[in-house]
Amino acid sequence: MTRPSPIVAPSILAADFAHLADEVRLVEQDADWLHIDVMDNHFVPNLTIGLPVVQSLRPITQLPFDVHLMIDEPRRWAPAYADAGAYNVTFHAEACDNPVALAKDLRSAGAKAGLAIDRDTPIEPYLELLPSFDTLLVMTIKAGFGGQRFVPEMLDKVRQVRAAQQSGHLELRIEVDGGIAADTIEQAAEAGADAFVAGTAVYGADDPAEAIRRLRALAAGVVGHR
């Protein structure tokens, strides 16, 4: 299986919420996806944006929305994000008792389906479910807060899934989220990731667009040599 070109998805969790539309436009020409973290103060202790904000952002940009639901009861809420125009809707395995059924619902609603695995969750129980998904999101921090330090041990999960891809039995994007920056993206790409969520590394930079280009070049340099 040929690895796809690397995707860089800036996370608006690190953006200035008071000027969110302007922050989206800063990355419009260089980002591949726009990563949108939805947190409910139940599944994770933080509380962020929800469906109305996603709906209001959809008309202002052509960027595909990569919605990451860190919420309880994702089967109740996830299809609405697909209806709102999300390209990819990812929910947490830990919050859903029937991930495959929800993946089917999301695909029926017109979105890609993603499964997220939190830092302390082993990947093995979910490997057999992955053919039902378009994206696997491996958290390289504990879900719930931005700005945490990258945990390299989480890349073992990426390697396991990448090995399954190389055997020819699995096709999906492997996305990593948490602490992705210029000093970590290459090791994540080497492990097998091909989609990279970057918050502080993009929106904390003087030039967010240039930060995206640099991150993509670093990842592409690894992918191109595999």
C-alpha positions as CSV (number, residue, x, y, z in Angstrom):
1,M,0.0,0.0,0.0
2,T,1.3,3.4,-1.0
3,R,1.2,5.9,1.8
4,P,-0.9,9.0,1.0
5,S,0.6,12.5,1.1
6,P,0.8,13.9,4.7
7,I,-2.2,16.0,6.0
8,V,-1.6,18.9,8.3
9,A,-4.7,20.0,10.3
10,P,-4.3,23.1,12.5
11,S,-6.4,22.8,15.6
12,I,-8.6,25.9,16.3
13,L,-8.4,25.0,20.0
14,A,-5.2,27.0,20.0
15,A,-6.7,29.9,18.0
16,D,-8.0,33.2,19.4
17,F,-11.7,32.5,19.9
18,A,-12.5,36.2,19.9
19,H,-11.4,36.4,16.2
20,L,-12.1,32.8,15.1
21,A,-13.2,33.6,11.5
22,D,-10.0,35.6,11.0
23,E,-7.9,32.8,12.6
24,V,-9.4,30.3,10.1
25,R,-8.6,32.6,7.2
26,L,-5.0,32.7,8.3
27,V,-4.6,29.0,7.5
28,E,-7.0,28.8,4.6
29,Q,-4.5,28.5,1.8
30,D,-2.1,26.2,3.5
31,A,-3.9,23.8,5.8
32,D,-5.3,20.5,4.4
33,W,-8.0,20.1,7.1
34,L,-9.3,22.3,9.9
35,H,-9.3,20.3,13.2
36,I,-12.2,21.2,15.5
37,D,-12.1,19.9,19.0
38,V,-15.6,19.5,20.6
39,M,-15.4,18.9,24.4
40,D,-18.4,18.5,26.7
41,N,-17.1,18.9,30.3
42,H,-18.2,15.2,30.9
43,F,-16.1,12.9,28.8
44,V,-13.2,15.3,29.3
45,P,-13.0,18.1,32.0
46,N,-12.7,20.9,29.5
47,L,-15.6,22.6,27.7
48,T,-15.2,24.1,24.2
49,I,-17.3,24.8,21.1
50,G,-20.2,22.8,19.8
51,L,-22.5,22.4,16.8
52,P,-23.6,26.0,16.4
53,V,-20.0,27.2,16.0
54,V,-19.3,24.5,13.5
55,Q,-22.4,25.5,11.6
56,S,-21.4,29.2,11.6
57,L,-17.8,28.4,10.4
58,R,-18.9,26.2,7.5
59,P,-19.9,29.1,5.1
60,I,-16.6,31.0,5.6
61,T,-14.1,28.5,4.5
62,Q,-13.6,25.7,1.9
63,L,-11.3,23.8,4.3
64,P,-12.5,20.2,5.1
65,F,-13.6,20.1,8.7
66,D,-12.0,17.4,10.8
67,V,-14.3,17.3,13.8
68,H,-13.0,15.5,16.9
69,L,-15.7,14.7,19.4
70,M,-14.5,14.3,23.0
71,I,-18.0,13.9,24.3
72,D,-20.3,11.4,26.0
73,E,-23.0,9.8,23.9
74,P,-21.4,10.4,20.5
75,R,-24.1,8.4,18.8
76,R,-26.6,11.0,19.8
77,W,-24.7,14.0,18.5
78,A,-22.2,12.9,15.9
79,P,-24.5,12.6,12.8
80,A,-25.5,16.3,13.3
81,Y,-21.8,17.3,12.7
82,A,-21.9,15.3,9.4
83,D,-25.1,17.1,8.5
84,A,-23.4,20.4,9.3
85,G,-20.8,19.7,6.6
86,A,-18.0,18.0,8.4
87,Y,-15.7,16.1,6.2
88,N,-14.5,13.7,8.9
89,V,-16.2,13.1,12.3
90,T,-14.1,11.3,14.9
91,F,-15.5,10.0,18.2
92,H,-13.8,8.2,21.1
93,A,-13.9,4.4,21.4
94,E,-14.1,4.8,25.1
95,A,-17.4,6.7,24.9
96,C,-19.3,4.4,22.5
97,D,-20.7,1.0,23.0
98,N,-21.1,0.3,19.3
99,P,-18.5,2.1,17.2
100,V,-19.2,0.2,14.0
101,A,-22.8,1.2,14.0
102,L,-22.0,4.8,14.5
103,A,-19.4,4.7,11.7
104,K,-22.2,3.5,9.4
105,D,-24.4,6.3,10.6
106,L,-21.7,8.9,9.8
107,R,-21.0,7.5,6.4
108,S,-24.8,7.4,5.6
109,A,-24.8,11.1,6.6
110,G,-22.1,11.9,4.1
111,A,-19.0,12.1,6.4
112,K,-15.9,10.0,6.8
113,A,-15.9,8.1,10.1
114,G,-13.0,8.3,12.5
115,L,-12.2,6.4,15.7
116,A,-10.1,8.0,18.4
117,I,-8.0,6.1,21.0
118,D,-7.0,8.0,24.1
119,R,-3.6,7.9,25.7
120,D,-4.4,5.3,28.3
121,T,-6.4,3.0,26.0
122,P,-4.8,0.0,24.4
123,I,-5.3,-0.3,20.7
124,E,-5.5,-4.1,20.5
125,P,-9.3,-4.4,21.4
126,Y,-10.1,-2.1,18.4
127,L,-7.9,-3.5,15.7
128,E,-10.6,-5.7,14.2
129,L,-13.0,-2.8,14.0
130,L,-10.7,-0.6,12.0
131,P,-11.8,-1.7,8.5
132,S,-15.1,0.0,9.3
133,F,-13.4,3.4,9.7
134,D,-11.7,5.9,7.4
135,T,-9.5,7.5,10.1
136,L,-7.8,6.3,13.3
137,L,-6.9,9.2,15.6
138,V,-4.2,8.2,18.1
139,M,-3.9,10.6,21.0
140,T,-0.3,11.4,21.8
141,I,-1.4,13.2,24.9
142,K,-4.3,12.8,27.3
143,A,-7.5,14.0,25.6
144,G,-9.0,17.2,26.9
145,F,-6.4,20.0,27.0
146,G,-4.1,21.6,24.4
147,G,-0.5,22.4,25.0
148,Q,0.5,19.1,26.6
149,R,3.9,17.4,26.1
150,F,4.1,14.8,23.3
151,V,4.2,11.2,24.6
152,P,6.4,9.2,22.2
153,E,5.4,5.9,23.6
154,M,1.9,6.3,22.0
155,L,3.6,5.9,18.6
156,D,3.7,2.1,19.3
157,K,-0.1,2.1,18.6
158,V,0.6,3.9,15.3
159,R,3.3,1.2,14.4
160,Q,0.8,-1.6,15.1
161,V,-1.8,-0.2,12.7
162,R,0.8,0.7,10.1
163,A,2.0,-2.9,10.2
164,A,-1.6,-4.0,9.5
165,Q,-1.6,-1.6,6.5
166,Q,1.6,-2.9,5.1
167,S,0.2,-6.5,5.2
168,G,-2.5,-5.3,2.8
169,H,-5.5,-5.8,5.1
170,L,-6.3,-2.2,6.1
171,E,-6.7,1.1,4.5
172,L,-7.3,4.2,6.6
173,R,-5.7,7.5,7.6
174,I,-3.6,7.3,10.8
175,E,-3.9,10.7,12.5
176,V,-2.0,11.8,15.6
177,D,-3.0,14.6,17.9
178,G,-1.1,16.1,20.8
179,G,2.2,17.9,21.0
180,I,2.8,17.7,17.3
181,A,5.4,20.3,16.3
182,A,8.6,20.6,14.3
183,D,10.6,18.5,16.8
184,T,8.0,15.6,17.0
185,I,6.3,15.4,13.6
186,E,9.1,13.4,11.9
187,Q,9.1,10.6,14.5
188,A,5.3,10.4,14.2
189,A,5.6,10.2,10.5
190,E,8.3,7.6,10.8
191,A,6.0,5.5,13.0
192,G,3.4,5.5,10.2
193,A,1.2,8.5,10.8
194,D,0.0,10.5,7.8
195,A,-2.3,13.1,9.3
196,F,-1.1,15.5,11.9
197,V,-3.0,17.8,14.2
198,A,-1.1,20.8,15.3
199,G,-2.5,23.5,17.6
200,T,0.1,25.6,19.4
201,A,2.8,24.8,16.8
202,V,0.6,26.6,14.2
203,Y,-1.4,29.3,16.1
204,G,1.5,30.0,18.5
205,A,3.8,30.8,15.5
206,D,4.5,34.2,14.2
207,D,3.4,33.0,10.8
208,P,0.8,30.2,11.0
209,A,0.8,29.5,7.3
210,E,4.6,29.1,7.2
211,A,4.4,26.8,10.2
212,I,2.0,24.6,8.4
213,R,4.3,24.5,5.3
214,R,7.3,23.6,7.4
215,L,5.4,20.8,9.3
216,R,4.2,19.3,6.0
217,A,7.7,19.4,4.5
218,L,9.1,17.6,7.5
219,A,6.5,14.9,7.4
220,A,6.7,14.6,3.7
221,G,10.5,14.1,3.9
222,V,10.0,11.0,6.0
223,V,7.0,9.6,4.0
224,G,8.9,10.1,0.8
225,H,11.8,7.9,2.0
226,R,9.7,4.9,3.2
